[in-house]
Amino acid sequence: MAALSLYNIESLISENEFSYKAKITINPYDPVFKGHFPGQPVLPGVFTLAMFKECVSIVLKSDLRFSEIKQCKFTGMVNPFVCNILTLFFTLKKLESGFYIEARAENGERVILKMSALMVEN
């Protein structure tokens, strides 16, 4: 379930049969930013992963979880007072045991995350 006060999925569209794009707005006044970090708010990376999990679950109409994160590289920080919009891009491939996801997140013009992972139903 989404951290409703922290972020909102504004749109989630299919770019083709396997590729998707989501626009997420982040609430810079959410209490999480008081502790991460006081005076210099940064979106915790785990919430970016949660956003992908929720978007994939919506697309597949199933409650999914990460079973293995093969690669995850955070390449930038998200200060919600500078830019509070994330764009998530991901492709899905059905496997025998679940789904393979290739993903990236952008904050404005900056790529802030690249990831490949396996997801399975809960």
Biopython code that builds the backbone (N, CA, C, O; Angstrom):
import numpy as np
from Bio.PDB.StructureBuilder import StructureBuilder

atoms = [
    (1, "MET", "N", (0.840, -1.183, 0.000)),
    (1, "MET", "CA", (0.000, 0.000, 0.000)),
    (1, "MET", "C", (0.883, 1.243, 0.000)),
    (1, "MET", "O", (1.934, 1.262, 0.640)),
    (2, "ALA", "N", (0.466, 2.254, -0.700)),
    (2, "ALA", "CA", (1.253, 3.484, -0.839)),
    (2, "ALA", "C", (1.311, 4.246, 0.469)),
    (2, "ALA", "O", (0.374, 4.233, 1.267)),
    (3, "ALA", "N", (2.429, 4.907, 0.664)),
    (3, "ALA", "CA", (2.538, 5.871, 1.759)),
    (3, "ALA", "C", (1.825, 7.119, 1.259)),
    (3, "ALA", "O", (2.451, 8.020, 0.700)),
    (4, "LEU", "N", (0.507, 7.166, 1.463)),
    (4, "LEU", "CA", (-0.339, 8.157, 0.804)),
    (4, "LEU", "C", (0.079, 9.592, 1.065)),
    (4, "LEU", "O", (-0.073, 10.447, 0.193)),
    (5, "SER", "N", (0.598, 9.867, 2.240)),
    (5, "SER", "CA", (1.002, 11.244, 2.490)),
    (5, "SER", "C", (2.350, 11.563, 1.843)),
    (5, "SER", "O", (2.649, 12.730, 1.593)),
    (6, "LEU", "N", (3.156, 10.559, 1.574)),
    (6, "LEU", "CA", (4.489, 10.784, 1.014)),
    (6, "LEU", "C", (4.465, 10.986, -0.497)),
    (6, "LEU", "O", (5.131, 11.885, -1.009)),
    (7, "TYR", "N", (3.714, 10.168, -1.209)),
    (7, "TYR", "CA", (3.712, 10.289, -2.671)),
    (7, "TYR", "C", (2.349, 9.932, -3.245)),
    (7, "TYR", "O", (1.508, 9.309, -2.597)),
    (8, "ASN", "N", (2.170, 10.356, -4.488)),
    (8, "ASN", "CA", (0.941, 10.049, -5.209)),
    (8, "ASN", "C", (1.292, 9.666, -6.644)),
    (8, "ASN", "O", (2.086, 10.346, -7.295)),
    (9, "ILE", "N", (0.710, 8.592, -7.129)),
    (9, "ILE", "CA", (0.895, 8.190, -8.521)),
    (9, "ILE", "C", (-0.077, 9.011, -9.353)),
    (9, "ILE", "O", (-1.286, 8.787, -9.307)),
    (10, "GLU", "N", (0.451, 9.956, -10.107)),
    (10, "GLU", "CA", (-0.384, 10.849, -10.918)),
    (10, "GLU", "C", (-0.837, 10.180, -12.209)),
    (10, "GLU", "O", (-1.968, 10.370, -12.656)),
    (11, "SER", "N", (0.056, 9.395, -12.803)),
    (11, "SER", "CA", (-0.293, 8.675, -14.027)),
    (11, "SER", "C", (0.572, 7.431, -14.136)),
    (11, "SER", "O", (1.696, 7.386, -13.637)),
    (12, "LEU", "N", (0.023, 6.428, -14.798)),
    (12, "LEU", "CA", (0.725, 5.179, -15.057)),
    (12, "LEU", "C", (0.220, 4.690, -16.401)),
    (12, "LEU", "O", (-0.918, 4.237, -16.526)),
    (13, "ILE", "N", (1.085, 4.786, -17.410)),
    (13, "ILE", "CA", (0.658, 4.453, -18.769)),
    (13, "ILE", "C", (1.553, 3.382, -19.383)),
    (13, "ILE", "O", (2.720, 3.226, -19.023)),
    (14, "SER", "N", (0.970, 2.663, -20.309)),
    (14, "SER", "CA", (1.701, 1.666, -21.067)),
    (14, "SER", "C", (2.267, 2.348, -22.309)),
    (14, "SER", "O", (1.535, 2.967, -23.081)),
    (15, "GLU", "N", (3.585, 2.225, -22.489)),
    (15, "GLU", "CA", (4.203, 2.783, -23.687)),
    (15, "GLU", "C", (4.178, 1.781, -24.829)),
    (15, "GLU", "O", (4.164, 2.166, -25.998)),
    (16, "ASN", "N", (4.174, 0.506, -24.495)),
    (16, "ASN", "CA", (3.950, -0.596, -25.431)),
    (16, "ASN", "C", (3.588, -1.817, -24.595)),
    (16, "ASN", "O", (3.310, -1.684, -23.403)),
    (17, "GLU", "N", (3.588, -2.975, -25.182)),
    (17, "GLU", "CA", (3.123, -4.177, -24.488)),
    (17, "GLU", "C", (3.923, -4.503, -23.224)),
    (17, "GLU", "O", (3.390, -5.117, -22.300)),
    (18, "PHE", "N", (5.187, -4.099, -23.175)),
    (18, "PHE", "CA", (6.047, -4.474, -22.056)),
    (18, "PHE", "C", (6.619, -3.291, -21.282)),
    (18, "PHE", "O", (7.220, -3.496, -20.227)),
    (19, "SER", "N", (6.457, -2.069, -21.763)),
    (19, "SER", "CA", (7.085, -0.888, -21.163)),
    (19, "SER", "C", (6.044, 0.056, -20.581)),
    (19, "SER", "O", (4.964, 0.247, -21.140)),
    (20, "TYR", "N", (6.404, 0.646, -19.429)),
    (20, "TYR", "CA", (5.475, 1.506, -18.714)),
    (20, "TYR", "C", (6.190, 2.761, -18.222)),
    (20, "TYR", "O", (7.410, 2.797, -18.068)),
    (21, "LYS", "N", (5.376, 3.784, -17.984)),
    (21, "LYS", "CA", (5.886, 5.058, -17.493)),
    (21, "LYS", "C", (4.913, 5.568, -16.432)),
    (21, "LYS", "O", (3.700, 5.591, -16.640)),
    (22, "ALA", "N", (5.470, 5.975, -15.289)),
    (22, "ALA", "CA", (4.643, 6.517, -14.209)),
    (22, "ALA", "C", (5.162, 7.886, -13.809)),
    (22, "ALA", "O", (6.369, 8.125, -13.782)),
    (23, "LYS", "N", (4.240, 8.775, -13.500)),
    (23, "LYS", "CA", (4.592, 10.091, -12.972)),
    (23, "LYS", "C", (4.149, 10.116, -11.509)),
    (23, "LYS", "O", (2.983, 9.876, -11.197)),
    (24, "ILE", "N", (5.093, 10.408, -10.626)),
    (24, "ILE", "CA", (4.868, 10.395, -9.190)),
    (24, "ILE", "C", (5.152, 11.790, -8.632)),
    (24, "ILE", "O", (6.171, 12.395, -8.968)),
    (25, "THR", "N", (4.268, 12.299, -7.790)),
    (25, "THR", "CA", (4.560, 13.542, -7.080)),
    (25, "THR", "C", (4.866, 13.190, -5.629)),
    (25, "THR", "O", (4.229, 12.322, -5.031)),
    (26, "ILE", "N", (5.844, 13.878, -5.088)),
    (26, "ILE", "CA", (6.293, 13.662, -3.717)),
    (26, "ILE", "C", (5.859, 14.858, -2.881)),
    (26, "ILE", "O", (6.013, 16.006, -3.296)),
    (27, "ASN", "N", (5.319, 14.579, -1.705)),
    (27, "ASN", "CA", (4.925, 15.625, -0.776)),
    (27, "ASN", "C", (6.149, 16.037, 0.046)),
    (27, "ASN", "O", (6.575, 15.283, 0.920)),
    (28, "PRO", "N", (6.722, 17.213, -0.215)),
    (28, "PRO", "CA", (7.930, 17.616, 0.506)),
    (28, "PRO", "C", (7.685, 17.885, 1.992)),
    (28, "PRO", "O", (8.636, 18.026, 2.761)),
    (29, "TYR", "N", (6.421, 17.956, 2.397)),
    (29, "TYR", "CA", (6.095, 18.239, 3.792)),
    (29, "TYR", "C", (5.784, 16.986, 4.598)),
    (29, "TYR", "O", (5.386, 17.075, 5.760)),
    (30, "ASP", "N", (5.965, 15.811, 3.984)),
    (30, "ASP", "CA", (5.747, 14.564, 4.711)),
    (30, "ASP", "C", (6.736, 14.461, 5.878)),
    (30, "ASP", "O", (7.887, 14.874, 5.740)),
    (31, "PRO", "N", (6.315, 13.926, 7.004)),
    (31, "PRO", "CA", (7.196, 13.819, 8.179)),
    (31, "PRO", "C", (8.496, 13.047, 7.954)),
    (31, "PRO", "O", (9.457, 13.246, 8.697)),
    (32, "VAL", "N", (8.549, 12.173, 6.948)),
    (32, "VAL", "CA", (9.779, 11.410, 6.707)),
    (32, "VAL", "C", (10.969, 12.340, 6.479)),
    (32, "VAL", "O", (12.100, 11.989, 6.815)),
    (33, "PHE", "N", (10.726, 13.517, 5.911)),
    (33, "PHE", "CA", (11.825, 14.427, 5.586)),
    (33, "PHE", "C", (12.363, 15.173, 6.810)),
    (33, "PHE", "O", (13.440, 15.766, 6.752)),
    (34, "LYS", "N", (11.620, 15.146, 7.906)),
    (34, "LYS", "CA", (12.123, 15.766, 9.148)),
    (34, "LYS", "C", (13.281, 14.962, 9.717)),
    (34, "LYS", "O", (14.160, 15.513, 10.380)),
    (35, "GLY", "N", (13.283, 13.664, 9.457)),
    (35, "GLY", "CA", (14.361, 12.819, 9.963)),
    (35, "GLY", "C", (15.360, 12.412, 8.907)),
    (35, "GLY", "O", (16.400, 11.841, 9.235)),
    (36, "HIS", "N", (15.076, 12.688, 7.650)),
    (36, "HIS", "CA", (15.945, 12.232, 6.550)),
    (36, "HIS", "C", (16.115, 13.349, 5.548)),
    (36, "HIS", "O", (15.487, 13.259, 4.493)),
    (37, "PHE", "N", (16.827, 14.300, 5.742)),
    (37, "PHE", "CA", (17.628, 14.696, 6.875)),
    (37, "PHE", "C", (17.221, 16.090, 7.300)),
    (37, "PHE", "O", (16.899, 16.913, 6.443)),
    (38, "PRO", "N", (17.221, 16.391, 8.595)),
    (38, "PRO", "CA", (16.802, 17.722, 9.044)),
    (38, "PRO", "C", (17.579, 18.832, 8.335)),
    (38, "PRO", "O", (18.810, 18.848, 8.342)),
    (39, "GLY", "N", (16.843, 19.752, 7.730)),
    (39, "GLY", "CA", (17.472, 20.873, 7.039)),
    (39, "GLY", "C", (17.918, 20.571, 5.624)),
    (39, "GLY", "O", (18.128, 21.497, 4.840)),
    (40, "GLN", "N", (18.071, 19.301, 5.272)),
    (40, "GLN", "CA", (18.468, 18.892, 3.920)),
    (40, "GLN", "C", (17.679, 17.645, 3.543)),
    (40, "GLN", "O", (18.220, 16.540, 3.575)),
    (41, "PRO", "N", (16.402, 17.808, 3.185)),
    (41, "PRO", "CA", (15.556, 16.642, 2.921)),
    (41, "PRO", "C", (16.020, 15.832, 1.712)),
    (41, "PRO", "O", (16.347, 16.382, 0.661)),
    (42, "VAL", "N", (16.039, 14.519, 1.889)),
    (42, "VAL", "CA", (16.399, 13.580, 0.823)),
    (42, "VAL", "C", (15.406, 12.424, 0.878)),
    (42, "VAL", "O", (15.158, 11.861, 1.944)),
    (43, "LEU", "N", (14.844, 12.075, -0.268)),
    (43, "LEU", "CA", (13.933, 10.939, -0.338)),
    (43, "LEU", "C", (14.707, 9.650, -0.064)),
    (43, "LEU", "O", (15.660, 9.352, -0.784)),
    (44, "PRO", "N", (14.328, 8.880, 0.955)),
    (44, "PRO", "CA", (15.006, 7.601, 1.201)),
    (44, "PRO", "C", (14.836, 6.663, -0.004)),
    (44, "PRO", "O", (13.742, 6.547, -0.557)),
    (45, "GLY", "N", (15.901, 6.013, -0.395)),
    (45, "GLY", "CA", (15.880, 5.132, -1.565)),
    (45, "GLY", "C", (14.850, 4.021, -1.480)),
    (45, "GLY", "O", (14.298, 3.610, -2.500)),
    (46, "VAL", "N", (14.585, 3.530, -0.280)),
    (46, "VAL", "CA", (13.618, 2.446, -0.120)),
    (46, "VAL", "C", (12.227, 2.873, -0.607)),
    (46, "VAL", "O", (11.451, 2.032, -1.062)),
    (47, "PHE", "N", (11.905, 4.162, -0.517)),
    (47, "PHE", "CA", (10.609, 4.609, -1.010)),
    (47, "PHE", "C", (10.553, 4.613, -2.537)),
    (47, "PHE", "O", (9.487, 4.404, -3.117)),
    (48, "THR", "N", (11.675, 4.845, -3.182)),
    (48, "THR", "CA", (11.700, 4.751, -4.642)),
    (48, "THR", "C", (11.438, 3.304, -5.058)),
    (48, "THR", "O", (10.702, 3.057, -6.013)),
    (49, "LEU", "N", (12.034, 2.354, -4.350)),
    (49, "LEU", "CA", (11.772, 0.941, -4.630)),
    (49, "LEU", "C", (10.302, 0.605, -4.380)),
    (49, "LEU", "O", (9.695, -0.146, -5.144)),
    (50, "ALA", "N", (9.732, 1.159, -3.314)),
    (50, "ALA", "CA", (8.316, 0.924, -3.015)),
    (50, "ALA", "C", (7.416, 1.473, -4.120)),
    (50, "ALA", "O", (6.382, 0.882, -4.430)),
    (51, "MET", "N", (7.804, 2.591, -4.710)),
    (51, "MET", "CA", (7.024, 3.159, -5.808)),
    (51, "MET", "C", (7.009, 2.213, -7.002)),
    (51, "MET", "O", (5.966, 2.003, -7.621)),
    (52, "PHE", "N", (8.174, 1.638, -7.326)),
    (52, "PHE", "CA", (8.223, 0.656, -8.420)),
    (52, "PHE", "C", (7.352, -0.553, -8.089)),
    (52, "PHE", "O", (6.588, -1.023, -8.932)),
    (53, "LYS", "N", (7.471, -1.051, -6.863)),
    (53, "LYS", "CA", (6.676, -2.211, -6.451)),
    (53, "LYS", "C", (5.192, -1.928, -6.631)),
    (53, "LYS", "O", (4.458, -2.756, -7.171)),
    (54, "GLU", "N", (4.751, -0.760, -6.179)),
    (54, "GLU", "CA", (3.332, -0.433, -6.297)),
    (54, "GLU", "C", (2.902, -0.305, -7.758)),
    (54, "GLU", "O", (1.837, -0.794, -8.133)),
    (55, "CYS", "N", (3.711, 0.341, -8.574)),
    (55, "CYS", "CA", (3.359, 0.507, -9.991)),
    (55, "CYS", "C", (3.279, -0.832, -10.715)),
    (55, "CYS", "O", (2.342, -1.063, -11.479)),
    (56, "VAL", "N", (4.244, -1.716, -10.486)),
    (56, "VAL", "CA", (4.218, -3.034, -11.125)),
    (56, "VAL", "C", (3.005, -3.824, -10.641)),
    (56, "VAL", "O", (2.353, -4.504, -11.433)),
    (57, "SER", "N", (2.702, -3.740, -9.357)),
    (57, "SER", "CA", (1.532, -4.430, -8.815)),
    (57, "SER", "C", (0.239, -3.932, -9.464)),
    (57, "SER", "O", (-0.664, -4.722, -9.741)),
    (58, "ILE", "N", (0.151, -2.624, -9.706)),
    (58, "ILE", "CA", (-1.031, -2.065, -10.368)),
    (58, "ILE", "C", (-1.131, -2.587, -11.800)),
    (58, "ILE", "O", (-2.196, -3.030, -12.231)),
    (59, "VAL", "N", (-0.025, -2.533, -12.532)),
    (59, "VAL", "CA", (-0.016, -2.986, -13.927)),
    (59, "VAL", "C", (-0.435, -4.454, -14.030)),
    (59, "VAL", "O", (-1.230, -4.820, -14.896)),
    (60, "LEU", "N", (0.100, -5.282, -13.148)),
    (60, "LEU", "CA", (-0.166, -6.723, -13.230)),
    (60, "LEU", "C", (-1.395, -7.146, -12.422)),
    (60, "LEU", "O", (-1.766, -8.319, -12.415)),
    (61, "LYS", "N", (-2.018, -6.186, -11.747)),
    (61, "LYS", "CA", (-3.208, -6.466, -10.942)),
    (61, "LYS", "C", (-2.967, -7.613, -9.970)),
    (61, "LYS", "O", (-3.788, -8.519, -9.828)),
    (62, "SER", "N", (-1.808, -7.547, -9.299)),
    (62, "SER", "CA", (-1.405, -8.588, -8.366)),
    (62, "SER", "C", (-0.469, -7.979, -7.320)),
    (62, "SER", "O", (0.305, -7.072, -7.626)),
    (63, "ASP", "N", (-0.544, -8.476, -6.098)),
    (63, "ASP", "CA", (0.353, -8.003, -5.046)),
    (63, "ASP", "C", (1.704, -8.687, -5.212)),
    (63, "ASP", "O", (1.824, -9.899, -5.036)),
    (64, "LEU", "N", (2.719, -7.895, -5.554)),
    (64, "LEU", "CA", (4.051, -8.444, -5.810)),
    (64, "LEU", "C", (5.049, -7.956, -4.774)),
    (64, "LEU", "O", (4.810, -6.984, -4.057)),
    (65, "ARG", "N", (6.175, -8.660, -4.716)),
    (65, "ARG", "CA", (7.300, -8.251, -3.879)),
    (65, "ARG", "C", (8.586, -8.536, -4.642)),
    (65, "ARG", "O", (8.617, -9.360, -5.556)),
    (66, "PHE", "N", (9.645, -7.840, -4.248)),
    (66, "PHE", "CA", (10.949, -8.122, -4.833)),
    (66, "PHE", "C", (11.455, -9.427, -4.232)),
    (66, "PHE", "O", (11.480, -9.584, -3.011)),
    (67, "SER", "N", (11.855, -10.357, -5.084)),
    (67, "SER", "CA", (12.466, -11.594, -4.582)),
    (67, "SER", "C", (13.987, -11.522, -4.704)),
    (67, "SER", "O", (14.711, -12.172, -3.949)),
    (68, "GLU", "N", (14.459, -10.731, -5.657)),
    (68, "GLU", "CA", (15.905, -10.551, -5.837)),
    (68, "GLU", "C", (16.146, -9.252, -6.585)),
    (68, "GLU", "O", (15.565, -9.011, -7.644)),
    (69, "ILE", "N", (16.998, -8.430, -6.029)),
    (69, "ILE", "CA", (17.420, -7.230, -6.742)),
    (69, "ILE", "C", (18.802, -7.531, -7.290)),
    (69, "ILE", "O", (19.785, -7.591, -6.552)),
    (70, "LYS", "N", (18.855, -7.718, -8.597)),
    (70, "LYS", "CA", (20.108, -8.118, -9.249)),
    (70, "LYS", "C", (21.093, -6.961, -9.313)),
    (70, "LYS", "O", (22.295, -7.139, -9.112)),
    (71, "GLN", "N", (20.567, -5.771, -9.597)),
    (71, "GLN", "CA", (21.408, -4.578, -9.666)),
    (71, "GLN", "C", (20.554, -3.391, -9.252)),
    (71, "GLN", "O", (19.405, -3.265, -9.675)),
    (72, "CYS", "N", (21.117, -2.527, -8.425)),
    (72, "CYS", "CA", (20.405, -1.309, -8.034)),
    (72, "CYS", "C", (21.459, -0.237, -7.773)),
    (72, "CYS", "O", (22.273, -0.347, -6.857)),
    (73, "LYS", "N", (21.420, 0.786, -8.592)),
    (73, "LYS", "CA", (22.409, 1.855, -8.462)),
    (73, "LYS", "C", (21.679, 3.188, -8.328)),
    (73, "LYS", "O", (20.969, 3.624, -9.234)),
    (74, "PHE", "N", (21.872, 3.817, -7.179)),
    (74, "PHE", "CA", (21.340, 5.162, -6.966)),
    (74, "PHE", "C", (22.383, 6.149, -7.478)),
    (74, "PHE", "O", (23.525, 6.157, -7.017)),
    (75, "THR", "N", (21.984, 6.967, -8.422)),
    (75, "THR", "CA", (22.936, 7.873, -9.074)),
    (75, "THR", "C", (22.686, 9.333, -8.728)),
    (75, "THR", "O", (23.374, 10.221, -9.232)),
    (76, "GLY", "N", (21.709, 9.583, -7.873)),
    (76, "GLY", "CA", (21.428, 10.953, -7.472)),
    (76, "GLY", "C", (20.442, 10.977, -6.328)),
    (76, "GLY", "O", (19.712, 10.014, -6.091)),
    (77, "MET", "N", (20.432, 12.095, -5.623)),
    (77, "MET", "CA", (19.512, 12.263, -4.507)),
    (77, "MET", "C", (18.304, 13.080, -4.955)),
    (77, "MET", "O", (18.380, 13.865, -5.900)),
    (78, "VAL", "N", (17.188, 12.878, -4.256)),
    (78, "VAL", "CA", (15.962, 13.605, -4.548)),
    (78, "VAL", "C", (15.661, 14.538, -3.374)),
    (78, "VAL", "O", (15.310, 14.089, -2.283)),
    (79, "ASN", "N", (15.805, 15.835, -3.616)),
    (79, "ASN", "CA", (15.379, 16.840, -2.643)),
    (79, "ASN", "C", (14.006, 17.305, -3.125)),
    (79, "ASN", "O", (13.911, 17.964, -4.160)),
    (80, "PRO", "N", (12.937, 16.971, -2.390)),
    (80, "PRO", "CA", (11.589, 17.278, -2.871)),
    (80, "PRO", "C", (11.275, 18.768, -2.938)),
    (80, "PRO", "O", (10.288, 19.166, -3.557)),
    (81, "PHE", "N", (12.103, 19.592, -2.308)),
    (81, "PHE", "CA", (11.888, 21.036, -2.397)),
    (81, "PHE", "C", (12.519, 21.615, -3.660)),
    (81, "PHE", "O", (12.186, 22.726, -4.070)),
    (82, "VAL", "N", (13.431, 20.862, -4.276)),
    (82, "VAL", "CA", (14.047, 21.287, -5.540)),
    (82, "VAL", "C", (13.202, 20.783, -6.714)),
    (82, "VAL", "O", (12.875, 21.546, -7.624)),
    (83, "CYS", "N", (12.851, 19.492, -6.687)),
    (83, "CYS", "CA", (12.003, 18.892, -7.729)),
    (83, "CYS", "C", (11.235, 17.743, -7.079)),
    (83, "CYS", "O", (11.828, 16.747, -6.666)),
    (84, "ASN", "N", (9.923, 17.886, -6.994)),
    (84, "ASN", "CA", (9.131, 16.868, -6.302)),
    (84, "ASN", "C", (8.412, 15.907, -7.250)),
    (84, "ASN", "O", (7.419, 15.284, -6.873)),
    (85, "ILE", "N", (8.913, 15.789, -8.470)),
    (85, "ILE", "CA", (8.316, 14.865, -9.440)),
    (85, "ILE", "C", (9.337, 13.806, -9.831)),
    (85, "ILE", "O", (10.469, 14.118, -10.198)),
    (86, "LEU", "N", (8.917, 12.556, -9.745)),
    (86, "LEU", "CA", (9.717, 11.437, -10.229)),
    (86, "LEU", "C", (9.003, 10.834, -11.429)),
    (86, "LEU", "O", (7.776, 10.729, -11.448)),
    (87, "THR", "N", (9.775, 10.443, -12.421)),
    (87, "THR", "CA", (9.245, 9.691, -13.545)),
    (87, "THR", "C", (9.889, 8.316, -13.499)),
    (87, "THR", "O", (11.113, 8.190, -13.524)),
    (88, "LEU", "N", (9.060, 7.297, -13.431)),
    (88, "LEU", "CA", (9.540, 5.917, -13.391)),
    (88, "LEU", "C", (9.312, 5.276, -14.752)),
    (88, "LEU", "O", (8.237, 5.398, -15.339)),
    (89, "PHE", "N", (10.326, 4.602, -15.238)),
    (89, "PHE", "CA", (10.241, 3.846, -16.490)),
    (89, "PHE", "C", (10.575, 2.400, -16.154)),
    (89, "PHE", "O", (11.548, 2.137, -15.447)),
    (90, "PHE", "N", (9.775, 1.456, -16.655)),
    (90, "PHE", "CA", (10.117, 0.062, -16.408)),
    (90, "PHE", "C", (9.580, -0.835, -17.506)),
    (90, "PHE", "O", (8.552, -0.560, -18.125)),
    (91, "THR", "N", (10.308, -1.912, -17.725)),
    (91, "THR", "CA", (9.873, -2.958, -18.644)),
    (91, "THR", "C", (9.724, -4.251, -17.847)),
    (91, "THR", "O", (10.446, -4.499, -16.881)),
    (92, "LEU", "N", (8.771, -5.058, -18.281)),
    (92, "LEU", "CA", (8.488, -6.317, -17.605)),
    (92, "LEU", "C", (8.649, -7.478, -18.562)),
    (92, "LEU", "O", (8.309, -7.388, -19.741)),
    (93, "LYS", "N", (9.170, -8.560, -18.038)),
    (93, "LYS", "CA", (9.268, -9.796, -18.807)),
    (93, "LYS", "C", (8.773, -10.927, -17.915)),
    (93, "LYS", "O", (9.260, -11.114, -16.800)),
    (94, "LYS", "N", (7.796, -11.680, -18.420)),
    (94, "LYS", "CA", (7.243, -12.801, -17.663)),
    (94, "LYS", "C", (8.247, -13.944, -17.659)),
    (94, "LYS", "O", (8.769, -14.329, -18.705)),
    (95, "LEU", "N", (8.512, -14.482, -16.474)),
    (95, "LEU", "CA", (9.371, -15.644, -16.300)),
    (95, "LEU", "C", (8.536, -16.767, -15.703)),
    (95, "LEU", "O", (7.411, -16.545, -15.257)),
    (96, "GLU", "N", (9.087, -17.958, -15.699)),
    (96, "GLU", "CA", (8.391, -19.083, -15.096)),
    (96, "GLU", "C", (8.101, -18.831, -13.620)),
    (96, "GLU", "O", (7.042, -19.205, -13.116)),
    (97, "SER", "N", (9.050, -18.195, -12.930)),
    (97, "SER", "CA", (8.923, -18.016, -11.486)),
    (97, "SER", "C", (8.405, -16.629, -11.068)),
    (97, "SER", "O", (8.272, -16.366, -9.874)),
    (98, "GLY", "N", (8.118, -15.755, -12.014)),
    (98, "GLY", "CA", (7.666, -14.412, -11.653)),
    (98, "GLY", "C", (7.881, -13.444, -12.801)),
    (98, "GLY", "O", (7.551, -13.738, -13.949)),
    (99, "PHE", "N", (8.441, -12.281, -12.477)),
    (99, "PHE", "CA", (8.650, -11.238, -13.474)),
    (99, "PHE", "C", (10.030, -10.621, -13.309)),
    (99, "PHE", "O", (10.519, -10.428, -12.195)),
    (100, "TYR", "N", (10.644, -10.318, -14.444)),
    (100, "TYR", "CA", (11.921, -9.619, -14.471)),
    (100, "TYR", "C", (11.614, -8.163, -14.810)),
    (100, "TYR", "O", (10.865, -7.888, -15.747)),
    (101, "ILE", "N", (12.186, -7.237, -14.057)),
    (101, "ILE", "CA", (11.962, -5.807, -14.279)),
    (101, "ILE", "C", (13.297, -5.107, -14.522)),
    (101, "ILE", "O", (14.267, -5.303, -13.790)),
    (102, "GLU", "N", (13.316, -4.294, -15.562)),
    (102, "GLU", "CA", (14.424, -3.352, -15.830)),
    (102, "GLU", "C", (13.818, -1.983, -15.601)),
    (102, "GLU", "O", (12.763, -1.672, -16.152)),
    (103, "ALA", "N", (14.475, -1.157, -14.789)),
    (103, "ALA", "CA", (13.839, 0.098, -14.407)),
    (103, "ALA", "C", (14.842, 1.234, -14.241)),
    (103, "ALA", "O", (16.034, 1.035, -14.006)),
    (104, "ARG", "N", (14.279, 2.451, -14.379)),
    (104, "ARG", "CA", (15.048, 3.647, -14.049)),
    (104, "ARG", "C", (14.078, 4.702, -13.535)),
    (104, "ARG", "O", (12.902, 4.729, -13.898)),
    (105, "ALA", "N", (14.604, 5.561, -12.686)),
    (105, "ALA", "CA", (13.813, 6.669, -12.150)),
    (105, "ALA", "C", (14.547, 7.958, -12.469)),
    (105, "ALA", "O", (15.770, 8.045, -12.365)),
    (106, "GLU", "N", (13.765, 8.958, -12.859)),
    (106, "GLU", "CA", (14.330, 10.267, -13.166)),
    (106, "GLU", "C", (13.665, 11.323, -12.297)),
    (106, "GLU", "O", (12.467, 11.263, -12.019)),
    (107, "ASN", "N", (14.465, 12.283, -11.880)),
    (107, "ASN", "CA", (14.000, 13.436, -11.107)),
    (107, "ASN", "C", (14.374, 14.656, -11.927)),
    (107, "ASN", "O", (15.526, 15.090, -11.934)),
    (108, "GLY", "N", (13.387, 15.200, -12.615)),
    (108, "GLY", "CA", (13.698, 16.251, -13.584)),
    (108, "GLY", "C", (14.452, 15.620, -14.734)),
    (108, "GLY", "O", (13.990, 14.642, -15.322)),
    (109, "GLU", "N", (15.600, 16.168, -15.057)),
    (109, "GLU", "CA", (16.425, 15.647, -16.160)),
    (109, "GLU", "C", (17.465, 14.627, -15.690)),
    (109, "GLU", "O", (18.204, 14.076, -16.505)),
    (110, "ARG", "N", (17.524, 14.374, -14.374)),
    (110, "ARG", "CA", (18.567, 13.499, -13.823)),
    (110, "ARG", "C", (18.058, 12.083, -13.585)),
    (110, "ARG", "O", (16.975, 11.891, -13.032)),
    (111, "VAL", "N", (18.834, 11.104, -14.000)),
    (111, "VAL", "CA", (18.551, 9.713, -13.648)),
    (111, "VAL", "C", (19.039, 9.528, -12.216)),
    (111, "VAL", "O", (20.196, 9.808, -11.904)),
    (112, "ILE", "N", (18.147, 9.053, -11.347)),
    (112, "ILE", "CA", (18.534, 8.897, -9.943)),
    (112, "ILE", "C", (18.579, 7.432, -9.507)),
    (112, "ILE", "O", (19.040, 7.124, -8.408)),
    (113, "LEU", "N", (18.100, 6.527, -10.369)),
    (113, "LEU", "CA", (18.127, 5.107, -10.038)),
    (113, "LEU", "C", (18.090, 4.282, -11.304)),
    (113, "LEU", "O", (17.346, 4.579, -12.239)),
    (114, "LYS", "N", (18.917, 3.226, -11.321)),
    (114, "LYS", "CA", (18.850, 2.185, -12.355)),
    (114, "LYS", "C", (18.792, 0.861, -11.623)),
    (114, "LYS", "O", (19.520, 0.635, -10.656)),
    (115, "MET", "N", (17.900, -0.024, -12.104)),
    (115, "MET", "CA", (17.693, -1.275, -11.370)),
    (115, "MET", "C", (17.254, -2.390, -12.293)),
    (115, "MET", "O", (16.581, -2.169, -13.299)),
    (116, "SER", "N", (17.656, -3.604, -11.921)),
    (116, "SER", "CA", (17.095, -4.817, -12.512)),
    (116, "SER", "C", (16.787, -5.744, -11.345)),
    (116, "SER", "O", (17.572, -5.870, -10.405)),
    (117, "ALA", "N", (15.621, -6.395, -11.425)),
    (117, "ALA", "CA", (15.188, -7.201, -10.286)),
    (117, "ALA", "C", (14.209, -8.271, -10.727)),
    (117, "ALA", "O", (13.666, -8.240, -11.832)),
    (118, "LEU", "N", (14.003, -9.214, -9.829)),
    (118, "LEU", "CA", (12.987, -10.243, -9.986)),
    (118, "LEU", "C", (11.877, -9.958, -8.998)),
    (118, "LEU", "O", (12.133, -9.611, -7.845)),
    (119, "MET", "N", (10.637, -10.106, -9.453)),
    (119, "MET", "CA", (9.484, -9.908, -8.586)),
    (119, "MET", "C", (8.592, -11.137, -8.654)),
    (119, "MET", "O", (8.456, -11.770, -9.700)),
    (120, "VAL", "N", (7.988, -11.460, -7.514)),
    (120, "VAL", "CA", (7.074, -12.603, -7.428)),
    (120, "VAL", "C", (5.817, -12.172, -6.694)),
    (120, "VAL", "O", (5.801, -11.148, -6.011)),
    (121, "GLU", "N", (4.761, -12.969, -6.843)),
    (121, "GLU", "CA", (3.519, -12.702, -6.137)),
    (121, "GLU", "C", (3.705, -13.001, -4.662)),
    (121, "GLU", "O", (4.434, -13.919, -4.284)),
    (122, "ASN", "N", (3.032, -12.209, -3.832)),
    (122, "ASN", "CA", (3.054, -12.438, -2.373)),
    (122, "ASN", "C", (2.243, -13.661, -2.037)),
    (122, "ASN", "O", (2.133, -14.027, -0.867)),
]
sb = StructureBuilder()
sb.init_structure("model")
sb.init_model(0)
sb.init_chain("A")
sb.init_seg("    ")
for serial, (resi, resn, name, xyz) in enumerate(atoms, 1):
    if name == "N":
        sb.init_residue(resn, " ", resi, " ")
    sb.init_atom(name, np.array(xyz, "f"), 0.0, 1.0, " ", f" {name:<3s}", serial, name[0])
structure = sb.get_structure()
